[in-house]
Amino acid sequence: MADYHKPEAKTITELKDIAHKLRIHSVNATEASNSGHPTSCASMAELMSCLFFNEMRYKVSEPKDPASDRFILSKGHAAPILYAAWAEAGLFPESDLLNLRKIDSDLEGHPTPRLNFVDVATGSLGQGLSVAAGMAYVGKNIDKTNYRVYCLIGDGESAEGSVWEALHFASHYHLDNLVVIFDINRLGQSEPTSLQHDMEVYRKRLEGFGYNTLVIDGHDCEEICKAYHCARETKGRPTAILARTFKGKFFPNIEDVENWHGKPIGKDSTKVIDHLQSLIKNQGKHNLCIQKPSTQLSPLDLTNLRMIERPNYKLGELVATRLAYGNSIQKLAQSNSRVIALDGDTKNSTFSDKVLKVLPDQYIECYIAEQNLVGVAIGITCRDRTVAFASTFAAFFTRAFDQLRMGAISQTNINCVGSHAGVSIGEDGPSQMALEDLALFRSIPGSTVFYPSDAVSCENAVEIAANTKGICFIRTSRPNTAVIFENDHTFHIGKANVLRKSDKDVALVIGAGITLHEAIKAADLLAVQGVHIRVLDPFTIKPLDATAVISNAKACGGRIITVEDHYPEGGLGEAVQSAVALERNIVVKKLAVNSVSELLCRMVSKFLLRSYDLLAIILGINKAETTLLINKLQCNVTRKMKI
């Protein structure tokens, strides 16, 4: 190999010694906690030793230095050896390792960003590579510098479809700064993996993805160092290192034996440690020098982001909120080169293609792979290098719920934009209708859920989301709806807007998106009959403006009707019910989508009929009069639903 210099014998000896020390730390830590995965750590000890103490360039004093190489431990259950590597590097005392898994310790059973050397939480298997690919994409195409990204994957988790999505993504974008390390130790949790040590099948699969594929002995430090060097020299494609390893390597009577996954060694731990100690040549501190980054990158200020232009619509103008999203993300991207739009091959429907057309370097196409879409979005935002907006049909985010759940644990700041929400999308049918998305995103800790009802509120939601910590979700609609807010209207998270109000209101109707417009129509028609209702637009479903809901409900006799294009569970209605749960004399009637099994026209008809029937019951209106009101609206509404 050109310009490859084999490490000196003393360096190889040091790396072997460090590998055994990492094993010892892992055994001691899991014994102290009486839980953990020491055998999973043992299979990757040499891979970690050679990576952290010979290959990677990073600052021990500043683990998240933006110019440093990145490491993602996708097999997060091997956390003890990750902690051990940083302790050996000198970040914190080795004695702290004995606090593993204690309730008051940051050294949890699986790594989280509570630790300053961890970028994302891992342990829900199959997710690390998407994050690593996002990091590598930023390094190559946005930061345009030479830091590298390493991701270590267990052979068991490599069966996950999300891994295959990420492998394709990294190959498609020629991420030659990405190294994927497979720890192929043959054994899963309950039985051997499907391929065990069939390295030829692994090799063919990775070569099929277009990777520079290297099959090595994962316990031979010379081979490992050579493979890392080869990866660094490879241009135009990522590298996959397929390391043949053994679970519990160098643990007497445990190595390559089943039924040791996730168990401390127990009574034999002393014997194992004594054996490992006997393999160490230099019992003192190692003499290896960790290499620092060769370049410098400054931290970025990604706060106070603003669109280059404010909304510019006319009251009553018909504009779909999905189109308003496209307008706003383009204007936001034009104001800051670190605003990045990602999509899953729906860009001409979500209108994220407005960024692609004007600023192609600020758009990432992730194709039809929503798990990877979210994982890459999380990756590109790590270390505050970008502000990410990931868009697709709202229904398809359900595929990536685990990535979103782990994203919350990772303290990530990503913005998800889901279009084509609810039955209002029309003839596309139930498979395309997001009717559970609000419940999904409301359940995520620390999330903010926007549901803009017109173009002006949607553009404001995008700008606010860009400046909001945590996971944000913006629900957009397919049909055109009237602009109801002035362009200079001010919006805030958790602040509702009252759109119809009188001193004679007998009920509070809360709608969002498409249903808000129907509520406004209902209010206007009922006013002609001398019946007045108040209409409230929540703007955010989480947090909900509980103060506004309660005060307006009390002003309307304690009667609330929620109308939503969503299943009854977990949506707007339940958010309102939670807000008023401790209030006396407030009754909530929920109108929601209970079935998507009917044809569109029947479904729309049933939805509106039930809405007005229930409204009639609550307000005491004669049912025949209610039916007359419906007949005036129904044809127009049905026609609109088909647009």
N, C-alpha and C positions, 0 to 999 in steps of 0.2 A: 504494500500500500504506500502511495506517494507520501513523503514526509512524515510517515508514522514512526515515532520513536518509542520503542518498547520501554515501559517504566523500569527503572532500576530494580534490582532484586530486593533491596531494602524497602523500597516503596511498596512492592507487592506484599512483602511480609507485614508491613504496617497496615495495609488495607485488609489483609486476612485477620490480623489481630483485632482491628476495629470491628470487623464483622462478628467475631466471637464476643467482643465486649457488648455489642448491640444485642446479641442473643441473651447474654447474661442479664443485661438491664431488663429485657423483655420478660424473662423468667421471674426475676426478683419483683418487678412491678406487678405482674399478674398474681404472684403468690401473696403479695401484700394486700391486694384487693380481693383475693380469692375468686377472681373471675377474669376473663379476657382470652386472648388468642395467641399464646406464645408459639405454637407450632406454625401458625400462619406467618408470624414474624420471622421465624427461623429460615423459612424457604427463601426469603428475599434479603437476607443479611448482607451478602456480598454485593448484590445489586445496589443496595443503599450505601454501603461503605465506599464503593468505587465512585458512585454518583456524588455524594456529599463531600468527599475528601480528596477527590482527584479530578472530577469533571466539571461540576457546576461552579459558576461564578456568582457569588452573592456576598452580601454584607451581613455578618453575624450580628452586628450591633444594630442593624436596621433591616429586619427580615423582609419587610415589604417595600424596600427601596425600588422605585419604578424601573431602574436599569438592571436589576438583578435577574438571573434566571429564575424560572418558576418551577415548582414541583407540586403535582396534584396526586395524592394517594387515593386512587379510586376505590381500592379495596380497604375502606376505612376501618374495618375491624382490626387491621394490623397497626392501629394507632400507636401501641407501645413502642414499636421500633422507630416510628417517625419521631416520637418524643425523645427517644434515646439518641437519635442522630443529632438533634439540636442540642441536647445536653452535652454530648461528646464534642460538639463544635464549640461549646462554651457559652451558649446563650443563657443557660440557667444551671444551677447546681444539680449534679446527678442525684443527690438525695431527694430532690423534688419528685423524681420518678416514682417513688414509693407512695405518693399521694394519688396514684392512678385510680380513677373511678370513685374517689371519695366525694361526698356530697358538697364539700366546701372547696373542691379543687377544680381548676380549669382543665385539668388533664382528664377529659371525659373518655368514656369507652370508645367513642368515635370522634374524630377531630371536628372542631367547629371554630369559627373565627373569633371566639372568645380569646383564642390564643393569637398572639401577634405574628406568628409564623404560618398561620393557616388562612388561605384565601377563601375557601368555601368548605361547607360541611359535606362530608362524604360518609358512606356507610350504607345508604340505600343504593344497592349496587347497580352499576352500569351507567352512572351519570358523570363520572369524572372526566371522561374523554371529551365530551361536548364542551365542558367548561374549558378544558385545556386547549381545545381547538379554537375557541373564541379568543382566549389569551394570545395564542399564536397568530391568529388573524390580525389582531391589533398590533402585535410586534412587527409583523411583516408589512402590513399595508397602511397602518395609521400612525403608530409611533415611528415606523420605518427605521428601526435600530436592530441591534444584534443580540438582544437577549433571547434565550431559548426556553422552551417549555417541555418539561418531562412529565409524563403521566404513567403511573404504574397501575396495571390492571391485573386482577386475579383471573385465572383461567375459567373458573366457574362463572363469573359475571360476564365473560366474553360472549356468553350465549344470549345476553340481552339484546333486543332489537335496537335499543338506543345506542349501543356500542357500534353496531353496524351503520346506523345513520351517521354517527360522528366520523367513522372511518371513511365513509364516502365523502363527507364534507371536506375533511382535511386533505384528501387526495385531490378532489376537484379543484381546490384553491392552491394546490402546490405548496403546502405549508412545510417547507423544508427546515423550518426552525422548530418543528414538533417531533419529539421522540416518544413513541408509544412502547412501553416495556411490559411484556406479558410474563407474569410469574406463573409458569406452567408447572405446578407442583403435583398435579394428577388427582388430588383428592378434594372433593367438595365437602359440604357440611355433613351430609348423611350417607354418602356413598361416593365412589370415584366419579369424576366428571365424564361426560359422554365421550370425549376424545382421549382422555387420559394423557399418555405421552406420545400420541401420534403426531409427531412434529412435522411430518410431511404434509398432512392435511392442513395444519395451521399455516405452514409456509405457502402452500398453494392459494389458500384463501387470502392471505395478506398480499401476496404478489398479484392476485386477481384485482385487488383494490388499487394496485399501482404503487405499492410501498417498496422502498428499499428494505428488503426483508433479510434479517440476519438471524440464523439459528445458532444458539450458543449453549455452552454449559454454564448455567446460571450460578455455579459455585466456583468457577475458575476466574480469579481476578484478572489474569492476563487477557483472557478472552473478552471479559466484560469491558475492560479499559479500551481494548482495540475496537470493540463494537461501538462504544460511545464516540471514539475518535472518528470512525467511519461515518457515523451519523452526522457529526459536525461538518465533515467535508462534503457530504452529499448535498447536491443542489437540485432544485426543481421538483422535489417530492419529499414527503415525510418518510421517516424511518420507523420500522417496527422491529423491535428486538424480541425474539422468541426465546426466552430463557427456560431451559429444561432444569427444573429444580425439584427438591423433595421437601415435603411438609415435615417439619420437625427435624430438619437437617442437623446432624451432629448431636442429637438427643438420643442416647443409648436406649435401645428397645422401644423407641417411640418413632424414630424416623421412618417415614413412608408407611405408617401403620394407621389403619382406619380407626374412627371413633375417638379421635383426639381433638376434633375441631371445637374451639370455644371453651376449652377447659384448661385451668392451671395445671401444672405438673403434679402438684400435691406432694405426697410422701417421697417421691423420687427426685424432687427438685434439687436437693443437696448433691445427689450423685450426678445429676445432669450438669450442675454448675461446676462441680469439681472437674468433670471431664472437659468442659469448655475452657476452664482455667488452664488445664494442662496443655491445651493447644496454642495458647498465647505465648509468643516468643518474648515480647517486651511488655512486662506487667505494668510499666509506668505510663505516663502520658505520651500520646503519640507526638511525632515530630513533623507531621504533614502540615503544609501551609495551605489554607483555603484561599482559592483565587478570588479576587474581587472583580466586579464588572469593569470592562475595559472602556465603557462610555458612561456618560452621566445623563440622566433625564430629570427634569424638574417636575415637581408635583403640579397638578392642574387645578385651576379654580373653575369648577363647573357649577357655580351657584349663580343665582339671579339671571337665569337665561330668559331671554325675551324674543318674541317674534319680530321680524324686521318691520312688519306692518300689523296694525290692529285689524280686527274683523271689519269687513266692508260689505254689508248686506242691506237690503231694504226690508222694512217690516212687511210681512205677508209674502215675501219671496219664497218660492218653494225650492228648498235645498236639502238633500239628504245629509244626515250627520256624518255618514261615512265619507262623503265628498268634502265636508268641512274638515274632517280629520286630515285628508290629503293636503288641503290648502294650508292648514296650520303646521303640519310637520315639515312641509317644504319651507315655510317662512321661518320656522324655528331652526331648521338645518342651515338655512342661509345665514343665520346670525351667529352660528357657532359650528366650526368644522368638526367638533367632537360629538355632535348629535347624529346618531346613526339609526337608520330605519332598517328593520329586518322583516322578511315576510316568507311565507311558505307557499309560494306559487299562487297567491291570490291577489297580487299587487294591483291588478287592473280592476278588482272588485273592492278592495279595501282603500284603494287610491294611494297606497304608499308609493306607487310608481311615479308619483309627482316628484319625489326625491330622486329616484333613479334617473328621470329625464333631465333634471337640472344639475344634480350633484351626484353623479354615478359613484364616486369614491366614498360617498356616505350612505350607500345602500348595500345590504348583504342579502343575496337570495339564498334561502336555506332549503328551498324545494319542499316537497310534500313529506316532511319529517318533523312533526311538531314538537316531539320530545327534544330533538336536537336544536330546533329553533329556540326554544326557551333556554336550553343549556348553553348555547352559544351566546345568547343575550346576556346571561349571567356572567359568562366568561369575559365578554368584552367590557363589562363594567367594573371588573375587579381592579383594585388599586386606583379606582376613580379615574380611569383613562377615557371613558366615554359615557354618554347618556344614551341609553338604548330604548327604542320603541319597537316592540315585536308585534306584528299584526297578522291576523288570519281570521277566518270565520270563527265567531265566538264559540260555536259548538266544538270546534277542533281543539280548543285548549283543554278539554277534558282529557285528552290523551296525555297531556303533559302535567297532570295534577301533581304527580310525585315530584317532578322537577320544581314545580312552584312551591310545594310544601318544603322541600329541602332548600329552596331559594330563601324562604323566610328564615330558616335556621341559619342560613349563610349570611343573613343581614344584607341581602342584595338590594340594589336599587334598580329595578327594571320596570318598564311600563308596557303593559299588554293592552292591545286594542283589538276588541272583538266585534266584527261587523256581522250583519245578517242575523240579528237577534230576533227570536220569537216567531210566532206564526205570521207576522207581518211580511215575511220574506216572500210569501205567495206560493206559486206552483212548484217550487223546488221540492217541497214535501218535507216530512218530519225528519229525515236524516240530516237535513241542513239547518234545522231550526234549533238555535240555542235557547233552551228552556230551563236550564239548570246552571247557567254560567254565573248568575249573581250569587247563588248559594255556594258555588265553588269558591269564588274569590272572596266572599264575605267570611268564609271559614278560615282563611289564611291569616295568621297572627300579624298584626301591624299593617294590614293592607288598607288601601284607600280605593273605594269603588265609586267611580263617576258614572252617572247615567244622564248625559246631556240630552235635552229635548229639542234643541234647534241648533242651527249652524253657529250662532254667536256663542252659546254656552259650550258647544263642543270645542271651538277654538280656544276658549279660555281654559277648558279642562286640560287640553294638551299642554298649554303653557304652565299651568299650575302643577301638573303631574311631573313635568321635567324638573321641577324644583322641590319635589316632595320625596322624602326618604321612604324606603320600603317598597313593596310591590304595589303598583297602581294598576287598576283595570278601568278602561274606558269602553263602555258599551255603546256601539253605534248601530244605527238602523239603516236598512236598505231603502225604504220608501222615501220619497221627497216629503218634507214637512215644512210648514210655514215658519218663517222667522218671526219670533214673538218677543225677542229682547232687542233693545236698542244696542247699537254697536259699542257704546261706551259703558254699558252696564257692568257693574263690578260683581265678580263672583268670588266666593270663598268656600273652602272645604268645610262641610258641616253647616252651611247656611242655606236655608231654603228660600224660595221666592213665592209669594202669593200672587196669583194671576187673576183671580176673580174674587171679589169680596164685597159684602154689604153688611148693614146692621141687622138684616133679617135672615141671615144664612141659617139654614136648618141642618146642614150636614157639611162635613169637610171631606172633599174628594181629593185623594192623593194619587197622582199618576206620574209616569215618567216615560220619556220617549214617545212612542206612537200613542200610548194610552192617554198621555197628558192632553194631546190635541183633541181626542175624542171627549175627554172630560170637559174641556173648554167649550166644545160644541154643545155638550149636554147642558152645561151651565147656562149658555146663552138661550137655548131653546126652552129650558125650564123657566128662565126669567120672564119670557114672554107669557108664560102661564101663571106668573105671579109667585113662582116658587124659586127661592134663591139658595144656591149652594156656593161654598167657598172652594176654590181650586188651588192646590199647592204643588209646586214643583220642587222636589227635594234636592236636585243637582247632584248630591252625593248620597248614595244609599248607605255607605259606611265611610265616615261616621254620619249618622242621620241627625238632622237638626231636631233633637227631641224637644227642645224648648219651644220651637215654633209649632211643632206638631201638637204638643199638649195645650199650649195657649190658644191656638186656633180651634182645636177640638172643643175646648171648654166654651169658646165663644159661639160654637155651633150646636150647643145642647149636648155635647159629649158623644156625637155620632160621627164616626169615621168610615169612609169607604175607600179601600185601596183597590186600584185597578192596574193590573200588570200583565205584560206579555211574557209570562214566565210560569213555570209550575208553581203551585201553592207553597211548596216547601222551600224555605230558605231565601225567598226573594223579598220584594218590597213589603208585602203584607206582613211577613213575619218580622221584618225589621221594625215596622211601625208597632206591631204588637209588643215587641220587646221594649220599645221606648215608653209605652204607656202602661206597662204591666203593673206598676205600683200605684197607678192613679185610679181613684174611685170614679164611678159614674161615667166611664168612657167605654163605648162599645165599638169594636172594629169588625166590619164586614169585609171579607176578602173576596175579590173577583180575580180569578186567575185562570190559566189554561189547564184544564183537567184532563184533556184528551187530545191527541194528535192523530187519531185514527180515522178521522172523517175527511171527506173531500174538502178542498179549500172553502168553497162558497158556503157549504153547510157549516163548516167550522166557524167561519167569520160570523155567519148569521147567528149561530148558537151563542157565540161569545158575546155579541152585542145584546141579544135578547135577554140573556141571563143578567147582563149588567143593568139594563133598564128595568127588568122585572124586579131585581133586588132593590134598585133605587126607588122604584114605585112603592115597594113594601115599607121601606124605611121612612119615606117621606109621606106615606099615606095617600099617594096619588091614585086616582082611579086607573085600573089596569088598561081599560080601553083607551083612555087618553094617552097613556104611555105608548101603546102600540101605534097610535097615530104619529107620535113623535118619531118613533123608530122608522116608520115607513118613509118619512121624509129624508132620513139619513142613509138607509141601508144600501141602496143602489150605489150611491157615491162612494161609500166606504168600501164596499166589495170591489168596485172598480179600482179604487186606489190600491187595495191589497195586491192586485194583479200586476201593478206596474213593475 
